[in-house]
Amino acid sequence: MKRVYLDWGVVSNLKKPEYANIREFLITHKRDLFFVYSSAHFEDAMRSEGDERLLQDIQMLESLVDNHLLSYNQKEKTAHPYLATPSDYYQTHKGQNLDRVPSFSELVSSVDNDVPLVGGLLKAILDIPFPIPEEARSQKLFGMMLPGLPEMPSLGDVIDSGMEEVCLRLSTRRWLS
């Protein structure tokens, strides 16, 4: 059986009348082809949330893939199969900003949910006050690298501020290149 992974743009175009014969061919031969989808299908699509065509695209995707989801584990650099329809995936993830990188504090909170002892220890460390001398704050580069710090920041505030700036620069670079 041949595995098929169609780009979101292809799936989106399959609902158009001029591609009806291709759509019918793919659906007719579904038993000979194994269609899968991934979260990447939704990264661009979620930006169109509220557009009625998004739901049509999800239905088109579902008519091909049934419930065959591939999820990439970045840490392990592996893909794992899951059973979830595109509609279920959308309902679970709609409203999420897929471009937004969670703050370090949010990541620690998720660790706290899974391993409370470690999460509690990390939270205590992040709450340690991290005073910054006024002469350092007055430097232009400091303000660029750590924007929006409170007057008396904690270690967590400093990490979050630095991560926010790095993520902003990386996402800007991605869009400009």
Beta strands, then each sheet from edge to edge (+ up, - down):
strand 1: 2-5
strand 2: 33-38
strand 3: 68-73
strand 4: 78-83
sheet 1: 1+ 2+ 3+ 4-
end
